[in-house]
Amino acid sequence: MTSSPAARVIDQLKANHVAANAMGLGSPVLDTWYETIIDIVTDSPDPVATMGAIAQLISRGRRKDLACTIYRDCTETGPHIDHSRHNLKVAGDDEYPVLEAGMVALSGGDMQPIVYIRNEEFADAVAVRAKTAELRNLLDQVDEMADRVFADYEGRS
């Protein structure tokens, strides 16, 4: 006879609890945790979905625990001494981005962080803001040029 989804989830939880105890990880706190989870799953109208929701909550909490505590923009997780974020980019048609930006703070010394835009590095927010203002101005000029070029092209057609 096939067991119900609730029974299968509960059997797996109990087996995991036994395995954790066998590995020497047992404790009153762990026992209480497993008992609580089994009670929640037992009382749930959809034990599989409930177990999935519990797993997501644990995973979300674990990611927060692993997040960098030094730099909010660091995308490194877990224990680390070098900090970085390299995922700010405007994609191009090929493997190279049109524009990319990020941050790096390497271990050692005073860990002076830098923010980079493409190949230029900046050591303070004022310098970054000056360059991004310059880029905004450039992009406005590119928009204006595009309007003129394509208007001229349409005028010739």
N, C-alpha and C positions, 0 to 999 in steps of 0.2 A: 504494500500500500504506500502511495506517495504521501509524504508529509506536507503540511501546509507551508506557505512561505514564512509565516510567523515562526513555526516550529523549526524550520531550517535556519532562520536568522538566529534564533535563540540557541539552537544546538551549536552553531558556529561561534557565537559569543562565549558559550560555556567551554567549548574546546580551546578557544584562545586564552581564556582565563586559566584553565588547567595548564596549558603550555607555558604561560607567563610564570606561574608558580613553580613549574618544573625547572625553569631556567634560573630560578632564584630571584625573580622580580616581584614575588608576592609581598603584599603588605596589607594592613587593614584599609588603607586608603584605596588601593587597587580593588580589594574585595568590594568595598562600598561602591566604587565606580561601576564595576560590572553589574552589581545588583541593581543599581539605579537604571542603567541602560537596559537591562533585561526587563525591568518593570515598565519602562516607557514603551519598549517594543511590544511587550505583552498586551498593554492597554491600547495600543494603536489600532485603528481600523485598517491601516495600510503599513504593515511592519517594514516592508522593503523600502518604501518611500521614506519612512521615519528614520530608518538606519542610514539611508542616503543623506538625509538632511543633517543628521548627527555627524556623519563623516565630513560633510561640507563645512559645518561649523568648526570642527576640530582642525580641518585643513586651513581654513581662513585664519583661525587663531594662531596656528603654527606659523603661517606666512608672516603674520604681524610680529611674532617672536623672533623670526629670522631676519626681519627688516633691519637695515642699517640704523643704528642709534646715533650716529655722528652727523651724517648729511641726509636731509630729507629727500634729496634728489638722487642719492646713490641707489643704483639698482642691484648692487651686490647683495647676496643674502648669506645667512649663516655667519660664522666667525670669519672676519676678514680685516686686513690692515690697509689695503689699498682700496680707494673708493672711486667709482666711476659711473657715468651714464653716457651712452653713445647712441641712443636711439631717437634723437631728434633730427629728422631729415625730411627733405623733399625729394621724392624718388625721381630718377631720370628714366629715360627709355631703355637704358642698359643697366649694367650692374653698379654703375657709379651714381651716387646721388647728385642732384643739382646743387644742393646746399645741405650741410650737416652741421650740427652743433652738439655740444655735450659738456661734461665736466669731468675733471680728474683731480684727485688728491692722493698722492703717493705717500707711503709710509716713510718715516725717517725725517730728521730735521724738524721743522715747524709745521710740516704737512700743509704748506701754502697751497690752497686749491687754485685751480685755473678753470675758466670757462672758455671753450674754444668755439669759434665759428669758422668752419672749413679749415684753413691752415693757420689761422691767426689765434694767438692765445692772449687772454686777458686776466689780470690778477685782481681786478676790483669791478664792482657793479657799475661805477660811473663810466669806466672805459667800455664796458659791454653796451651800455645804453647809448653812448656816442656812436658806436659802430652800428647798432641796430637802427638808429635814426638815419644814418647814412644809407643803410640798406633800404629802408622804407622810401626814402627820397629816390633812390635808384629805381626801385620797382614802380613808383609813380611815373618816372621818366620812361620806363620800358612800356607801360600801359599807353602813354601818350604817343610814343613812337609807333606802337602797333596800330593804334587808331589811324595815324597818318599814312603808314605804309599800306594798310589794307584799303583805306579810302582811295589812295592814289591808284592802287591796283584795280579796284572796282571802277574807278573813273576811266581807265584805259579800255575796259572791256566793252 
